[in-house]
Amino acid sequence: MRTLVTGGAGFLGSHLVERLLDEGHHVDVVDDLTGGSLANLAAARSDRTGRLTIHQVDVCDPGLSDLVVRREPDVVFHLANHRGSRGSIDEAVADAQVNIVGALNVIDAAQRAGAPKVVTAIGGSDLYSPATPAELPLREKHPQVPTHPHGVARRTVLDYLSLYREIHSLEFTALVTAEVYGPRRRRGLVVDAAAQARSGHVDLDPRSTTDLVHVDDVVDALVKAIGKGGGLLVNVGTGVETTVADLVAAIVEVVGCEPPEWEGRPGADRFALDPGRARIHLGWSAWTELREGLAAVVDPPTAR
């Protein structure tokens, strides 16, 4: 199978590329390397079968369509997105340029190339409206009223995917992800909590919760979506609320450092996604246990 991955040099994209190569697929990576890095593709680039091709191209480039048409992908994974300050109104235009115009450029290129399907991923905290504890874990029917420009842009992409499915019969599956963690992730709750736990002082609210899903599990859902979940929005999470206190305790256990002092900020947030639709329509469930997943991310200190 010929696959094309936008944002393939990023955190999630690079893990997907490795999985696709392992399964014997041909992979075209489209990435302008402003957010991604060739270092993330070091393992993939060691593949000597000639099944990986990297194109340093911006998804907003007008020439993208010709590139995709030439490569004739059987599926397009669209994972490229602008990763500025997602809550910043000042960055709304730049955000929309990549996350709306760029995404539409990819969708249209896939249609022109005759690709049967587009698979994309959107962060649940970007898409869904704030929830009450009684509404957790969130289902796909939860209101989608983003509270920042980044979320608005990501929500707009779903409208375009639905439109192209209706008009051009371009199939899609949109995965809504929980908090994804794993090797090569340079930002996020797990990265912040690990750094603070090592420092001995944590200024996160210990009562806040989130749904932590390992990158390998998310990649598995992306691959399963190649042939399943047509036209659906599908939550990809564990359905479990992990408190920041429990996360830090797990990090302390894995790292072997002293328990840190807490200087938690007020204002506990809660978040989790119901993965029921993923089990039914993708045959997917998360399998990575938190401490097992953390072991590959927060290594113990080097012995002296």
URDAKA-V940246 format. One record per residue. N is the residue number from 1. RES is the residue in three letters. NEAR is the number of other C-alpha atoms within 8 Angstrom. Layout:
N;RES;NEAR + N;RES;NEAR
This chain:
1;MET;7 + 2;ARG;11 + 3;THR;13 + 4;LEU;12 + 5;VAL;15 + 6;THR;14 + 7;GLY;15 + 8;GLY;16 + 9;ALA;14 + 10;GLY;12 + 11;PHE;10 + 12;LEU;10 + 13;GLY;13 + 14;SER;13 + 15;HIS;11 + 16;LEU;11 + 17;VAL;13 + 18;GLU;11 + 19;ARG;9 + 20;LEU;12 + 21;LEU;13 + 22;ASP;7 + 23;GLU;6 + 24;GLY;7 + 25;HIS;11 + 26;HIS;11 + 27;VAL;14 + 28;ASP;13 + 29;VAL;15 + 30;VAL;15 + 31;ASP;17 + 32;ASP;12 + 33;LEU;9 + 34;THR;6 + 35;GLY;7 + 36;GLY;13 + 37;SER;10 + 38;LEU;8 + 39;ALA;5 + 40;ASN;12 + 41;LEU;11 + 42;ALA;8 + 43;ALA;8 + 44;ALA;11 + 45;ARG;8 + 46;SER;6 + 47;ASP;9 + 48;ARG;6 + 49;THR;5 + 50;GLY;6 + 51;ARG;10 + 52;LEU;13 + 53;THR;8 + 54;ILE;8 + 55;HIS;9 + 56;GLN;8 + 57;VAL;9 + 58;ASP;9 + 59;VAL;15 + 60;CYS;11 + 61;ASP;8 + 62;PRO;6 + 63;GLY;6 + 64;LEU;14 + 65;SER;14 + 66;ASP;8 + 67;LEU;8 + 68;VAL;12 + 69;VAL;13 + 70;ARG;7 + 71;ARG;7 + 72;GLU;10 + 73;PRO;14 + 74;ASP;10 + 75;VAL;13 + 76;VAL;14 + 77;PHE;11 + 78;HIS;13 + 79;LEU;12 + 80;ALA;11 + 81;ASN;7 + 82;HIS;8 + 83;ARG;7 + 84;GLY;6 + 85;SER;6 + 86;ARG;10 + 87;GLY;8 + 88;SER;9 + 89;ILE;7 + 90;ASP;5 + 91;GLU;10 + 92;ALA;10 + 93;VAL;7 + 94;ALA;8 + 95;ASP;15 + 96;ALA;12 + 97;GLN;10 + 98;VAL;13 + 99;ASN;15 + 100;ILE;13 + 101;VAL;10 + 102;GLY;12 + 103;ALA;13 + 104;LEU;10 + 105;ASN;13 + 106;VAL;12 + 107;ILE;11 + 108;ASP;9 + 109;ALA;13 + 110;ALA;16 + 111;GLN;11 + 112;ARG;9 + 113;ALA;12 + 114;GLY;8 + 115;ALA;14 + 116;PRO;9 + 117;LYS;13 + 118;VAL;15 + 119;VAL;15 + 120;THR;11 + 121;ALA;10 + 122;ILE;11 + 123;GLY;10 + 124;GLY;11 + 125;SER;8 + 126;ASP;12 + 127;LEU;15 + 128;TYR;11 + 129;SER;11 + 130;PRO;4 + 131;ALA;9 + 132;THR;6 + 133;PRO;6 + 134;ALA;4 + 135;GLU;7 + 136;LEU;11 + 137;PRO;10 + 138;LEU;11 + 139;ARG;9 + 140;GLU;7 + 141;LYS;4 + 142;HIS;8 + 143;PRO;6 + 144;GLN;8 + 145;VAL;8 + 146;PRO;12 + 147;THR;9 + 148;HIS;11 + 149;PRO;14 + 150;HIS;13 + 151;GLY;12 + 152;VAL;12 + 153;ALA;12 + 154;ARG;13 + 155;ARG;11 + 156;THR;9 + 157;VAL;12 + 158;LEU;9 + 159;ASP;8 + 160;TYR;9 + 161;LEU;11 + 162;SER;10 + 163;LEU;8 + 164;TYR;11 + 165;ARG;12 + 166;GLU;8 + 167;ILE;6 + 168;HIS;7 + 169;SER;7 + 170;LEU;13 + 171;GLU;10 + 172;PHE;15 + 173;THR;16 + 174;ALA;13 + 175;LEU;13 + 176;VAL;13 + 177;THR;14 + 178;ALA;17 + 179;GLU;12 + 180;VAL;10 + 181;TYR;11 + 182;GLY;12 + 183;PRO;6 + 184;ARG;6 + 185;ARG;9 + 186;ARG;5 + 187;ARG;7 + 188;GLY;9 + 189;LEU;7 + 190;VAL;9 + 191;VAL;10 + 192;ASP;9 + 193;ALA;13 + 194;ALA;11 + 195;ALA;8 + 196;GLN;11 + 197;ALA;15 + 198;ARG;9 + 199;SER;8 + 200;GLY;10 + 201;HIS;11 + 202;VAL;13 + 203;ASP;9 + 204;LEU;10 + 205;ASP;13 + 206;PRO;11 + 207;ARG;9 + 208;SER;11 + 209;THR;13 + 210;THR;15 + 211;ASP;15 + 212;LEU;14 + 213;VAL;15 + 214;HIS;12 + 215;VAL;11 + 216;ASP;8 + 217;ASP;12 + 218;VAL;13 + 219;VAL;12 + 220;ASP;9 + 221;ALA;11 + 222;LEU;11 + 223;VAL;8 + 224;LYS;11 + 225;ALA;12 + 226;ILE;9 + 227;GLY;6 + 228;LYS;9 + 229;GLY;12 + 230;GLY;9 + 231;GLY;10 + 232;LEU;8 + 233;LEU;10 + 234;VAL;13 + 235;ASN;17 + 236;VAL;15 + 237;GLY;16 + 238;THR;14 + 239;GLY;10 + 240;VAL;11 + 241;GLU;11 + 242;THR;10 + 243;THR;11 + 244;VAL;14 + 245;ALA;9 + 246;ASP;9 + 247;LEU;11 + 248;VAL;11 + 249;ALA;9 + 250;ALA;11 + 251;ILE;13 + 252;VAL;12 + 253;GLU;8 + 254;VAL;12 + 255;VAL;10 + 256;GLY;8 + 257;CYS;8 + 258;GLU;6 + 259;PRO;8 + 260;PRO;10 + 261;GLU;7 + 262;TRP;9 + 263;GLU;9 + 264;GLY;9 + 265;ARG;7 + 266;PRO;5 + 267;GLY;6 + 268;ALA;9 + 269;ASP;8 + 270;ARG;10 + 271;PHE;13 + 272;ALA;16 + 273;LEU;18 + 274;ASP;14 + 275;PRO;14 + 276;GLY;7 + 277;ARG;10 + 278;ALA;13 + 279;ARG;10 + 280;ILE;8 + 281;HIS;9 + 282;LEU;12 + 283;GLY;8 + 284;TRP;11 + 285;SER;9 + 286;ALA;10 + 287;TRP;5 + 288;THR;9 + 289;GLU;6 + 290;LEU;8 + 291;ARG;9 + 292;GLU;8 + 293;GLY;11 + 294;LEU;12 + 295;ALA;9 + 296;ALA;9 + 297;VAL;8 + 298;VAL;10 + 299;ASP;8 + 300;PRO;7 + 301;PRO;6 + 302;THR;4 + 303;ALA;3 + 304;ARG;2
